[in-house]
Amino acid sequence: MKKQFNRRQFIKSVAATGIGLTISDNILSAVQPDFQSSPFRPIPIGKPMEKVRIGFVGVGLQGTSHVENLLKVEGAEIVAVCDIVESRVKRAQDMIEKAGFKRPEGYSQSEFDWRRVCERNDVDLVYNATPWQWHVPICLAAMNNGKHTATEVPAAISMDECWELVETAEKTGKYCIMMENCNYDKMEMMILNMVKKGLFGEMVHAECGYLHDLRAVKHDMDGEGVWRRDFSMRNNGDLYPTHGLGPVMQCMDINRGNYFDYMVSFGSKTRGLHDYAVTRFGPESAEAREKFTLSDVVTTLIRTMNGETIVVTHDTSLPRPYSRDIMVQGTMGLVRKYPEPKIYIEGVSKTDDRWEPVNDYMKQYQHPVWTELETVSQGAGHGGMDFIEDYRLVQALMKGTEPDMDVYDAVLMSAVRVLSEKSIAREGKTYKFPDFTRGMWKTPRELQVMQMAR
Ligand SMILES: NC(=O)c1ccc[n+]([C@@H]2O[C@H](COP(=O)([O-])OP(=O)(O)OC[C@H]3O[C@@H](n4cnc5c(N)ncnc54)[C@H](O)[C@@H]3O)[C@@H](O)[C@H]2O)c1
């Protein structure tokens, strides 16, 4: 297995050398093993657990919010906390102790201290909310040390990393879950329920994306600005496709009887981040001299194997209200979430060819997960959906049931980021998606979150 060793070493060294590097598929294709043509190996469903012992890596903004949620999820116990910033580890330790748990062990010796978390023999799940370039090295170390792993979005940032996650999950039989919280949003879950109950007929088209003015966030050197801005100076593509795609994928049964076939991306001109730096820091400032590569608006078009189309937008460098642009359309009608949720169903809506408010449908179509957890999720991150995703993960591990999302969901969504960069770099070349499931996607499977909605 010399080839694999080289490849892993390469990923680790890239992760260690710089923020914002995307591993070139051209370089890596030389060291890819034959795994892609090997048969699919199902990941076994884990045995029930009395509690889920968690090693948490990366307790910045999003990680701390997950820690807060996990403190309220019965059966979850955080036994180790790791971050390169020691004060953040201490903050998390204090929170956990204050909530009545044993003070977890802290790890902040180096950028690679998460290795010691992965090696502990009292950890069931390594959960990581670190910057993007660390997701895969940490997930691999967790699985190779016999732990399940959950990572923030996107799971991977190169095609080789995607394959590495699939290969390692299958080899070790461990879960590798990308925590796409937007799958658990109240409206998105209601839309999913409507789709599965046939309200829109057969799926035909969807729109979605991540449309969020991140100009200030990318310049915040106490937070994400430390790492996130660099990707806008090195890369050009849809860097963050998963928030929109997660819910749409579920509506279209992707990986469960359907799959992404091919895609193409276009990038607009690049203005927003530079203009912002000039206005905020002055035309002679160091920030104003930074050169950005990321298009202000990246538009991707995906076609699925079952013939649906999906438009995905990435728009994070211009002034604009927040949106995930969710629109789902079938043979009988459509629903649009932003700016105000509205719906039209032929023969059901009160007036022909006119939108009507979605709220009128809430009572009939609210997803049972929300009916069960709305009260307890109140006040948690992103309108409660983050609590629900953490709760569902811990519950699945404790009950010994399949988690809501799997490694194939994680890598297929992440692959959109990778292929969008390639497509833009080659002036709108169309790319086929690799079959990470090696044929398994053709078998229909019911989503775990829909089982209780039957
Ligand atoms: N799902 C969502 O809604 C959502 C929202 C925000 C961020 N995120 C994702 O969460 C992740 C983190 O984002 P954030 O906003 O919390 O960023 P952040 O910068 O606030 O937090 C990242 C933390 O990771 C730590 N870190 C960096 N390198 C590390 C290493 N080698 N070992 C241990 N710790 C390390 C940093 O010190 C920091 O505390 C990203 O992947 C981001 O895309 C998701």
The ligand as an ORCA input file, in Angstrom:
! r2SCAN-3c Opt
* xyz 0 1
  N     -23.054     24.818      9.320
  C     -22.996     26.127      9.535
  O     -24.001     26.809      9.574
  C     -21.656     26.744      9.751
  C     -21.553     28.049     10.225
  C     -20.274     28.565     10.443
  C     -19.157     27.800     10.158
  N     -19.323     26.542      9.681
  C     -18.167     25.680      9.409
  O     -17.525     25.399     10.661
  C     -16.128     25.343     10.490
  C     -15.469     26.340     11.421
  O     -16.002     27.617     11.163
  P     -16.087     28.718     12.327
  O     -16.985     29.771     11.859
  O     -16.383     28.078     13.610
  O     -14.592     29.242     12.290
  P     -13.731     29.744     13.525
  O     -12.497     30.322     12.930
  O     -14.576     30.577     14.425
  O     -13.386     28.394     14.299
  C     -12.448     27.455     13.861
  C     -11.664     26.990     15.082
  O     -10.779     25.955     14.683
  C      -9.544     26.191     15.364
  N      -8.473     25.509     14.628
  C      -7.849     25.885     13.485
  N      -6.932     24.977     13.123
  C      -6.978     23.996     14.049
  C      -6.246     22.791     14.236
  N      -5.306     22.408     13.387
  N      -6.546     22.038     15.321
  C      -7.484     22.422     16.215
  N      -8.200     23.558     16.079
  C      -7.945     24.330     15.019
  C      -9.403     27.694     15.405
  O      -8.505     28.132     16.385
  C     -10.837     28.110     15.702
  O     -11.097     28.201     17.079
  C     -15.862     25.606      9.018
  O     -15.762     24.399      8.351
  C     -17.115     26.324      8.541
  O     -17.368     26.117      7.179
  C     -20.545     26.006      9.473
*
